[in-house]
Amino acid sequence: MRPTAGIVAVLTVRPKINHCSYQTVPQPGLNGRRAYQPRGRCLGGSSAINAMVYVRGHPSNYDDWGRAGCSGRWFDEVLPYFRRPEGNQRGESALRGGHGPLQLSEQQSPRAITEDFVRAGIECGIPRADDFSGAEQEGVGLYQVTQFHGGANNGERCSAATAYLHPVMDRPNLTALTDTPALRVVPEAQCAVAVEVHRDDKTELIRTRREVVTGRTFNSPQLLMLSGVDDPAELGRHGVAAQQALPGVGKNSQHHADFTVLYQSKVTDMFGLGAVGAVKLTKAIFELRRTGKSMIATPFSEGAGFIKSSPELSRPDLQLHFVISIVDNQARKLPLGYGFSCHVCVLRPHARGEARLTDASAASTPRIDAAFLPVPQKVALPLQGVKNLRQILRAPALARYRHREVYTTHANTAEELIRHMRTRTDSIYHPVGTGKMSVDAMAVVDPQLRVHGITALRVVDASVMPTLIGANTNADHRDRRARSRLDAWAHHRRQSRTRGAGCDDPRTRNCPGSNSWRGASSNPCNRSIRHLAAMRPMASVGCATVLRPGPISEAHSGSSKPTKPNCWPNCQPSRDMAAATRSVTTALPASTAARRSGRARCCNASSAASSPSTSRSALSNTVPAVRPACAATNSRNAAPRSSRELTPVAGSVT
C-alpha cells in the first residue's frame, strides 16, 4: 500500500486485501475476547501494511540477548547491521546509516496536534527526544518512518519489498511465487531437502541443494510443526510424524498488549468521518500526487513516547503511540466525527503465550494464545501506564483539542480502569518469540538462526527473538535479514581465501561461485550489497525461501526422492562486498563502551555455561545463511519456462 493512509481501508474492508486477519483464542484476561492479529499477505509482508514506524529498541535489549548466550547479538555487534540498510534522511552518523536501500524519513506532513502532544509530554516532565534510535531513547517526539524522502516517490511507503525486491525483479535467478502456500519442509536424514507447496491446484515439491529459510512469526512454527519438528507428544495429537524433538517450537510467544484512550474533538485537522473531512481528504489525495506532502502521507501514529513508570528505572518500560484519529477496536469500528487517540503498552511483558497447530492442515490458521493480562498481579504496570497516559492527554497543551473522553470519562478508580482494560485491551501487532534463538533446552534455533537438529533449515523472522525488544519490531526484522546475508558473504570470503578456487561441482556449474563465472564482467557477485539483502516473503499459511541452483520444482508423487544438498560454492566477493562484511568503525557512546566492558566480565564469568561470543570481526567463523543470490525474475508475469531454464534460482515461495 504505497499511499500510506490507505492502510485503514486495507485492514477494514471485506473481503480481506493483502493480509490475514488472525485472531487469538478467547483470552481469559480480556473477558473471553479474541485479540486481533493482522499479518501481511503480500510481497513485503507486514512491512507493506504496518504504520511504518522505525525504532530499534533500547541497546540493553540486545545486550540481554548476548548475556543469554546469543553470540554476536550484543548491541555494538548488531549496530553495523542496523546502519548498513538505512538510507536515513538525516544522513550518516555514528549510530545511523545514510546510504542504504531502506528509506527512513521524517514525517512529511505531521499535524499540529502532534507537536502539541509533544508539548503536553514536556509539561508532564518528560524530556523531548529527537531520535528514538539514537543515544537516548527516553522522551516524547515524532517517529521516523519507512517512507521515501525526495524524488518521484516522495511520501510513499518503503516496504521491505520496495527496498530490496522490486529493484531486482528482473534478475534471472530469483523466482517469486505468489499464491503458493508452503505445506511442509521435507527432511531426509535430518536435512531439509525440499519444500512441499500448493500451486495451481496441485501439490508440488520445490527442491533445494542449499538451504530452506522460513519466515513469519506465527507461520514459521506452524510450518515446522507440520514438518515434524516439535514435541512428539503434541505432534501425535494431530497425526504428524515426528522428525526432530524440539519442545520449544511455538512456545515463548510474546506480545505488546495495548490499551487506547480516545478523545472526540471539534478540531477537524485530523482524520475523521464528516463532510469537512471528505473535502480535505480529496484535496490531500491530489496534493500527495503532486508533492508527496499531504495528510495522506501520514503514518497515523505520528507522536511517540518512551517513558518510565518509575524514575528509578534505567530504561523506559512504557511506549506511547499518538494517533491523529479515533482508533476504536483496532480501526475496525469507524465512528462519525473527529478526534485523536493514544496507545500505551508495556515494552517487556512477563506473560508467555504460544502458537500451536489447530489441526494437521496447512490451510488452517494457527492456534494463537497471546496470554494478555493473565493474572491480577500482572495488571499493575499496564494500569500505571494508563494513568500516566491520561495525565499527558489532560495537559494544557491539548486543551483546545479535547471535547469528550470516549469510554473512560467516568473511570476514576483503579478498579474502574482495570475493568475498561479487560474490555478494550488488544494487540499492537508485535508478536515474537515462537522460534526462540537460544542455547537452552527450549531453543528452536541457534545464534546463526539454524534450526537445531535439522541441517539446511533456518528461521529468519521475529519468531527467533528470545525476548521482545523495547520498541516496534519493524526495524529488527531488517537487521536480522541483513545479518544473515552478510554472514554468508563472510563465509564465501573465508572459503575463497583458504581454498583459492571456486566450486566446480557439475550440479552448480552456473552458480556465481563456480570458476566458469569468475572474472566475468557480469558476475553477480560484483553487485552492491544493498540488492542482496533479504526480502520478506509472505504466504497465507506459511512460507519458505528455497535457495539452490537446481530445478525449480516437480510434481509431487510417491516416487519423488529429493537429493541431499551439494557443497557450497566458493564465491569470490568483490572489493565492495568484502568491505561490506568488515566491521564498521564508529564512535560509540560511552554507555556502549561500558556495556562492552561489562560484557567481557560477564562472558569470562559464564563461559562454561554459554557459547562463546562472536565479535564483528569474526563473521568469517559463521555458517552461511544464503548463497549470494544475485539475480531475479518476476516469474508471475513472465512467460512459462522450463525448470532447466530457471537454473540457478533463489526462489521465494510466497
C-alpha positions in Angstrom: 0.0 0.0 0.0 2.1 2.9 -1.3 -0.4 5.8 -0.2 0.3 5.2 3.5 -3.1 6.4 4.8 -4.8 3.9 2.6 -3.8 1.1 5.0 -7.0 1.8 7.1 -9.0 0.8 4.0 -6.9 -2.4 3.6 -7.4 -3.5 7.2 -11.1 -2.7 7.5 -12.7 -3.7 4.2 -14.2 -7.1 3.4 -13.0 -9.2 1.8 -9.5 -9.0 3.2 -6.9 -7.4 1.0 -3.2 -8.4 1.3 -3.4 -9.6 4.9 -4.5 -12.4 7.1 -6.9 -11.4 9.9 -5.7 -13.9 12.5 -7.3 -13.9 15.9 -6.2 -15.4 19.2 -8.1 -18.0 21.2 -10.5 -16.4 23.8 -8.4 -14.6 26.3 -9.4 -15.0 30.0 -7.7 -11.8 30.9 -9.8 -10.0 28.2 -13.1 -11.2 29.5 -13.1 -14.0 26.9 -12.5 -11.8 23.9 -10.3 -12.7 21.0 -7.4 -10.4 20.2 -6.8 -9.2 16.6 -3.6 -10.3 14.8 -3.4 -9.0 11.2 -0.4 -10.2 9.2 0.7 -9.0 5.8 0.0 -11.4 2.9 1.9 -9.9 0.0 5.4 -9.3 -1.1 6.9 -7.2 1.7 4.8 -8.9 4.3 3.7 -6.8 7.2 6.1 -4.0 6.3 3.6 -3.4 3.4 0.6 -2.8 5.8 2.1 -1.5 9.0 2.4 2.1 10.4 6.0 2.3 9.1 7.3 3.2 12.5 11.1 2.5 12.6 12.6 2.2 16.1 15.4 -0.2 17.0 14.7 -0.6 20.7 16.9 0.1 23.7 20.5 -1.1 23.3 20.2 -3.0 26.5 17.7 -5.3 24.9 20.3 -6.7 22.6 22.9 -6.9 25.4 20.3 -9.1 27.3 20.4 -11.5 24.3 24.1 -11.6 24.4 24.1 -12.4 28.1 21.7 -15.2 27.5 24.2 -16.9 25.2 23.2 -15.5 21.8 26.7 -14.8 20.5 27.0 -11.9 18.1 23.8 -10.2 19.3 25.3 -7.6 21.6 24.3 -4.1 20.6 27.7 -3.0 19.5 27.8 -6.1 17.3 24.5 -5.7 15.6 24.9 -1.9 15.2 26.7 -2.2 11.9 23.8 -4.3 10.5 21.3 -1.6 11.6 23.3 1.1 10.0 24.0 -0.7 6.7 20.4 -0.9 5.4 19.5 2.7 6.4 19.0 5.4 3.8 18.3 7.9 6.6 17.1 11.4 5.6 19.3 12.8 8.4 22.4 11.3 6.8 25.3 9.2 8.1 26.3 9.3 11.8 27.9 7.1 14.4 24.5 5.4 15.1 22.6 5.8 11.8 23.2 4.9 8.2 22.7 7.2 5.2 23.3 5.2 2.1 21.3 2.0 2.4 18.2 1.0 0.3 15.7 1.3 3.1 14.4 4.8 3.1 14.0 6.4 6.6 12.2 9.7 6.5 11.0 12.5 8.8 7.2 12.6 8.6 6.1 14.6 5.5 3.1 16.5 6.9 2.6 15.9 10.7 -0.5 17.5 12.1 -0.2 20.5 14.5 -1.9 18.4 17.2 1.1 16.0 17.2 3.5 18.8 18.1 1.1 19.8 20.9 1.1 16.2 22.1 4.9 16.5 22.4 4.5 19.8 24.3 2.0 18.0 26.6 4.6 15.4 27.5 7.1 18.1 28.2 4.6 19.8 30.5 4.4 16.5 32.4 8.1 16.4 32.9 9.1 14.1 30.1 12.1 15.2 28.0 11.9 15.7 24.3 13.7 13.0 22.2 14.7 13.7 18.6 15.9 10.2 17.7 14.4 7.1 19.5 17.1 5.0 17.9 19.8 7.4 19.0 21.9 7.7 22.1 18.9 8.1 24.4 15.5 6.5 24.0 13.5 8.1 26.8 11.3 11.0 25.8 8.5 12.3 23.6 8.8 13.2 20.0 7.8 12.2 16.4 8.6 8.8 14.9 10.8 8.3 11.9 9.1 6.2 9.3 10.0 4.0 6.4 9.0 6.4 3.6 10.7 7.8 0.6 12.2 11.2 1.0 12.6 13.2 -2.2 12.3 12.1 -5.8 9.3 10.8 -7.7 8.3 8.5 -4.8 8.4 11.2 -2.1 6.0 10.4 0.7 5.3 6.8 -0.4 5.8 3.7 1.8 9.2 1.9 1.5 8.4 -1.7 2.4 10.9 -4.5 2.5 9.9 -5.5 -1.0 10.1 -1.9 -2.3 13.7 -1.6 -0.8 15.1 -5.0 -1.7 12.9 -7.0 -4.0 11.4 -4.6 -6.6 14.8 -3.3 -7.8 16.0 -6.8 -8.7 12.8 -8.5 -10.0 14.4 -8.8 -13.5 17.3 -11.0 -12.3 17.3 -14.5 -13.8 18.0 -16.4 -10.6 15.1 -15.1 -8.5 11.6 -16.5 -8.8 8.9 -15.1 -6.5 5.9 -17.4 -6.4 2.7 -15.8 -5.0 -0.5 -17.6 -4.1 1.8 -20.6 -3.3 1.4 -21.6 0.3 4.1 -23.8 1.8 2.7 -27.0 3.2 5.7 -28.5 4.9 9.5 -28.7 4.7 10.6 -32.2 3.5 13.5 -33.6 5.6 15.7 -36.5 4.7 18.3 -37.9 7.1 17.8 -34.8 9.3 18.4 -32.4 6.4 15.9 -30.1 4.7 15.9 -31.1 1.0 12.7 -29.7 -0.3 9.5 -27.7 0.4 6.1 -29.1 -0.4 3.8 -26.3 -1.7 0.3 -26.0 -3.1 0.4 -24.4 -6.5 -2.1 -24.3 -9.4 -4.5 -26.7 -7.6 -1.8 -29.4 -7.1 0.9 -30.3 -4.7 4.5 -29.8 -5.8 8.0 -30.2 -4.4 10.5 -27.4 -4.7 13.9 -29.0 -4.1 16.9 -27.4 -2.7 20.6 -28.1 -2.8 21.4 -25.3 -0.4 19.0 -24.2 2.3 15.4 -23.5 3.2 14.6 -20.3 5.0 11.2 -19.8 6.6 9.5 -16.6 7.7 6.5 -15.3 9.6 6.2 -15.2 13.4 3.1 -17.4 13.5 3.5 -19.5 10.4 7.2 -20.4 10.9 6.3 -22.6 14.0 3.3 -23.9 12.1 5.4 -24.9 9.2 7.9 -26.6 11.5 5.2 -28.5 13.3 3.7 -29.7 10.0 7.2 -30.8 9.0 7.5 -32.9 12.2 9.7 -30.5 14.2 8.1 -30.1 17.7 7.3 -32.0 20.8 6.4 -35.6 19.6 3.5 -35.8 22.0 2.0 -32.6 20.6 2.5 -33.8 17.0 0.9 -37.1 17.8 -2.3 -35.4 18.7 -2.6 -34.3 15.1 -1.2 -37.4 13.4 2.0 -35.7 12.3 5.1 -37.9 12.3 7.9 -36.5 14.4 11.2 -35.8 12.7 13.0 -33.8 15.4 12.0 -33.3 19.0 12.1 -29.5 19.8 9.6 -28.7 22.6 10.2 -25.0 22.3 8.6 -24.7 18.8 5.6 -22.3 19.1 6.3 -21.6 22.8 7.6 -18.4 24.4 5.2 -16.2 22.4 5.3 -12.6 23.5 3.1 -9.6 22.5 2.7 -5.9 23.3 -0.7 -5.7 24.9 -2.1 -2.3 24.0 -4.8 0.0 25.6 -6.1 3.1 23.9 -7.5 6.3 25.3 -9.8 8.1 22.9 -11.0 11.7 22.7 -13.6 13.3 20.5 -12.6 16.7 19.1 -14.2 19.7 17.4 -11.0 20.4 15.5 -11.2 18.9 12.1 -7.5 18.9 11.1 -7.4 15.2 11.7 -8.7 12.0 10.1 -12.4 11.5 10.7 -15.8 10.9 9.1 -17.6 14.1 8.1 -18.3 16.5 5.3 -15.4 18.7 6.1 -13.0 15.8 6.3 -14.2 14.4 3.0 -13.4 17.7 1.2 -9.9 17.9 2.9 -9.2 14.3 2.1 -10.0 14.8 -1.6 -7.6 17.8 -1.8 -5.0 15.8 0.1 -5.1 13.0 -2.5 -4.2 15.4 -5.3 -1.6 17.1 -3.1 0.1 13.7 -2.5 0.3 13.0 -6.2 1.9 16.4 -6.8 4.3 16.7 -3.8 4.1 13.7 -1.6 3.4 16.0 1.4 -0.2 15.8 2.3 -2.2 14.2 5.1 -2.4 11.0 3.0 1.3 10.5 3.7 0.7 10.2 7.5 1.7 7.1 9.3 -1.3 7.8 11.6 0.9 7.1 14.7 2.7 10.4 14.4 3.6 11.1 18.0 5.8 8.9 20.2 6.7 8.4 23.8 9.1 6.1 25.6 8.6 6.7 29.3 9.4 5.2 32.6 6.7 4.1 35.1 9.2 4.9 37.9 12.1 7.4 37.8 14.4 4.8 39.4 14.3 2.6 36.2 17.4 2.5 33.9 15.3 2.4 30.7 11.8 3.1 29.6 9.2 0.4 30.2 6.2 2.0 28.5 5.6 3.1 24.9 3.1 5.6 23.6 1.6 5.9 20.0 -0.2 9.1 19.4 -2.7 8.8 16.5 -4.5 11.6 14.7 -7.8 9.8 14.5 -10.2 7.9 16.8 -8.9 4.3 16.6 -11.7 2.2 18.1 -11.5 -1.6 18.1 -8.3 -1.5 16.1 -9.9 0.7 13.4 -12.5 -1.9 12.7 -15.1 0.5 14.1 -15.2 3.9 12.4 -17.2 6.4 14.4 -18.5 9.7 13.0 -16.7 12.9 13.7 -13.1 13.7 14.6 -10.7 13.1 17.4 -7.4 11.6 18.5 -6.2 8.5 20.3 -3.1 7.4 22.2 -2.0 3.9 22.8 0.1 2.6 25.7 1.8 -0.7 26.0 4.3 -2.4 28.4 7.5 -2.9 26.5 8.8 -6.0 28.2 5.9 -8.2 29.3 6.4 -11.2 31.5 3.5 -13.3 30.2 4.3 -16.0 27.7 1.8 -17.4 25.2 2.1 -19.9 22.4 1.2 -20.7 18.8 0.1 -24.2 18.1 -1.5 -26.3 15.4 -5.2 -26.2 15.0 -5.1 -29.4 13.0 -2.8 -31.2 10.5 -3.9 -29.0 7.6 -1.7 -26.2 6.4 -4.8 -24.3 5.3 -5.9 -23.9 8.9 -4.9 -20.8 10.8 -2.5 -21.4 13.8 -4.0 -21.5 17.3 -2.6 -18.4 18.9 -2.7 -17.7 22.6 -1.3 -14.3 23.5 -1.7 -14.6 27.3 -2.9 -11.0 27.6 -3.4 -9.7 31.2 -3.3 -13.3 32.6 -3.5 -12.7 36.3 -4.4 -9.7 38.5 -0.9 -9.3 39.8 0.4 -8.6 36.2 -2.0 -5.6 35.7 -0.2 -3.1 38.0 2.3 -1.9 35.3 -0.2 -1.5 32.4 -2.5 0.2 34.9 0.3 2.7 35.7 0.8 3.2 32.0 -2.8 4.1 31.5 -2.7 6.6 34.4 0.4 8.3 33.0 -1.1 8.4 29.5 -4.3 10.1 30.8 -2.2 12.7 32.6 -0.4 13.6 29.4 -3.6 13.8 27.4 -5.1 16.1 30.1 -2.2 18.5 29.9 -2.8 22.2 29.0 -1.1 21.8 25.5 -4.0 19.6 24.3 -6.8 21.7 25.9 -8.2 23.1 22.6 -8.4 19.6 21.1 -10.3 17.9 23.9 -14.0 17.7 23.7 -15.0 14.4 25.3 -13.1 11.4 26.5 -14.7 8.3 25.0 -15.4 5.2 27.2 -13.2 6.2 30.1 -14.8 9.6 31.0 -16.0 8.4 34.4 -13.3 5.9 35.2 -11.5 7.4 38.1 -10.6 4.4 40.3 -8.1 1.6 39.7 -10.9 -0.9 39.7 -12.8 1.0 37.0 -9.8 1.4 34.8 -8.9 -2.3 35.1 -12.5 -3.1 34.1 -12.0 -1.0 30.9 -8.6 -2.5 30.3 -10.0 -6.0 30.3 -12.8 -4.9 28.0 -10.7 -3.0 25.4 -7.1 -4.1 25.6 -5.8 -5.6 22.3 -2.6 -6.2 20.4 -0.4 -3.6 18.7 0.9 -6.3 16.4 4.5 -7.0 17.6 4.4 -10.9 18.1 7.8 -12.5 18.7 9.5 -15.5 20.3 7.7 -18.6 18.8 11.0 -19.9 17.5 13.4 -18.8 20.2 17.0 -18.2 19.5 19.0 -19.5 22.4 21.3 -22.2 23.7 18.9 -23.6 26.4 16.5 -26.5 26.3 13.6 -24.5 24.8 15.7 -23.1 21.9 14.5 -23.6 18.4 17.4 -22.0 16.5 21.0 -21.3 17.4 22.5 -17.8 17.2 23.1 -18.3 13.5 19.3 -19.0 13.1 19.8 -22.7 12.2 17.1 -25.0 13.4 18.5 -27.4 16.0 18.8 -30.9 14.7 17.8 -30.1 11.1 20.6 -29.1 8.7 20.0 -26.7 5.8 17.0 -25.1 7.6 16.8 -21.7 9.1 14.2 -19.4 10.5 14.6 -15.7 9.7 11.8 -13.6 11.3 10.7 -12.1 14.5 9.9 -15.5 16.0 13.6 -16.1 16.8 13.7 -13.1 19.2 14.2 -14.6 22.7 12.5 -11.6 24.2 10.7 -8.5 22.9 12.8 -5.5 22.2 11.6 -2.3 23.9 10.0 -0.9 20.7 8.3 -1.7 17.5 9.7 -4.8 15.8 9.8 -3.4 12.2 13.4 -2.4 12.4 14.8 -5.5 14.0 13.3 -7.7 11.2 15.5 -6.0 8.6 18.6 -6.1 10.8 18.3 -9.9 11.2 17.9 -10.5 7.4 20.9 -8.2 6.6 22.9 -10.1 9.3 22.1 -13.5 7.8 23.1 -12.4 4.3 26.3 -10.8 5.4 27.3 -13.9 7.4 27.0 -15.7 4.1 29.4 -13.3 2.4 31.9 -13.7 5.2 31.7 -17.5 4.7 32.4 -17.2 1.0 35.3 -14.8 1.6 36.8 -17.2 4.1 36.4 -20.2 1.7 38.0 -18.3 -1.2 41.0 -17.4 0.9 41.6 -20.9 2.2 41.0 -22.8 -1.0 41.6 -20.2 -3.6 39.3 -21.9 -6.1 35.7 -21.8 -7.0 33.2 -24.7 -6.8 33.4 -26.8 -9.9 30.6 -29.3 -8.9 28.8 -30.1 -12.1 25.5 -29.5 -10.4 26.4 -25.9 -9.7 28.5 -25.0 -12.8 26.3 -22.0 -13.5 26.3 -20.6 -10.0 28.0 -17.3 -9.2 30.7 -19.1 -7.2 31.8 -21.5 -10.0 35.0 -21.0 -11.9 33.0 -20.5 -15.1 31.7 -17.3 -13.6 35.0 -16.0 -12.2 36.4 -12.9 -13.8 33.3 -12.3 -15.9 32.2 -8.6 -16.0 28.7 -9.7 -15.4 29.5 -11.7 -12.3 26.5 -11.0 -10.0 28.9 -11.2 -7.0 30.2 -7.8 -8.0 26.8 -6.2 -7.4 26.1 -3.9 -4.5 25.2 -5.5 -1.1 22.1 -3.4 -0.9 20.5 -5.5 -3.7 21.3 -8.8 -1.9 19.6 -8.0 1.4 16.7 -10.2 2.3 13.1 -9.7 1.2 10.3 -10.6 3.5 8.4 -13.5 1.9 4.8 -14.0 2.9 2.0 -16.5 2.3 -1.4 -17.4 3.5 -0.4 -20.3 5.7 3.4 -20.4 5.6 6.3 -19.5 3.5 9.8 -20.7 2.7 12.6 -19.3 0.7 14.3 -22.1 -1.2 17.9 -21.4 -2.1 19.5 -23.7 -4.6 21.0 -23.9 -8.1 18.8 -26.9 -9.0 15.5 -27.3 -10.9 12.7 -25.1 -9.6 10.0 -27.8 -8.9 8.4 -31.0 -9.8 5.0 -32.5 -9.4 4.8 -34.4 -6.1 4.5 -38.2 -6.4 5.3 -41.2 -4.3 8.4 -41.9 -6.3 9.9 -38.5 -5.8 13.1 -38.7 -3.9 14.9 -35.4 -3.1 18.6 -35.3 -3.2 20.9 -34.0 -0.4 22.4 -30.6 -0.6 25.6 -30.2 -2.5 28.6 -28.3 -1.4 28.6 -24.5 -1.0 30.3 -22.8 -3.9 33.3 -20.8 -3.0 32.2 -17.4 -4.2 34.7 -14.5 -4.8 33.1 -11.4 -3.4 34.2 -8.1 -5.0 36.0 -5.4 -3.0 32.9 -3.6 -2.0 31.4 -6.9 -0.9 34.4 -7.6 1.2 34.2 -4.1 2.7 30.6 -4.7 3.5 31.4 -7.7 5.6 34.0 -5.9 7.7 33.2 -4.2 10.9 32.1 -0.6 10.7 34.2 1.6 13.0 32.0 4.1 14.7 32.3 6.5 17.6 30.1 4.6 20.0 28.6 6.4 23.0 30.4 6.0 26.4 27.4 3.9 27.6 28.2 1.3 24.8 31.8 1.1 25.9 30.7 0.5 29.4 28.3 -2.3 28.3 31.1 -3.8 26.2 33.4 -3.8 29.3 30.6 -5.4 31.4 30.0 -7.9 28.7 33.7 -9.1 28.8 33.4 -9.6 32.5 30.1 -11.4 32.1 31.4 -13.7 29.3 34.5 -14.6 31.3 32.3 -15.5 34.3 29.9 -17.6 32.3 32.0 -19.1 29.5 31.4 -22.6 30.7 27.6 -22.1 30.5 27.2 -20.3 27.3 28.5 -20.3 23.8 31.4 -18.0 23.0 30.6 -14.5 21.9 31.1 -13.8 18.2 32.8 -10.4 17.6 32.0 -8.4 14.5 35.4 -9.2 13.1 34.8 -12.9 13.5 32.0 -13.2 11.0 34.1 -15.5 8.9 33.6 -18.2 11.5 29.8 -18.2 11.0 28.0 -20.6 8.7 26.4 -19.0 5.7 22.8 -18.1 5.7 22.3 -17.9 2.0 24.1 -18.3 -1.2 24.8 -14.8 -2.6 21.7 -14.8 -4.8 22.4 -12.0 -7.2 19.7 -12.1 -9.7 15.9 -12.2 -10.0 12.9 -12.6 -12.3 9.3 -11.8 -11.9 8.0 -15.2 -12.8 4.4 -14.4 -12.0 4.0 -12.2 -15.1 6.7 -13.8 -17.3 6.0 -16.5 -19.9 6.2 -20.1 -18.6 9.7 -21.5 -18.6 11.1 -25.0 -18.1 12.8 -25.9 -14.9 16.1 -26.2 -16.7 15.8 -22.5 -17.8 15.2 -21.5 -14.2 18.6 -22.7 -13.1 20.1 -21.3 -10.9 17.3 -19.8 -8.7 16.9 -18.3 -5.3 13.2 -18.6 -5.1 10.6 -17.3 -2.6 7.6 -19.4 -2.0 5.0 -16.8 -1.1 
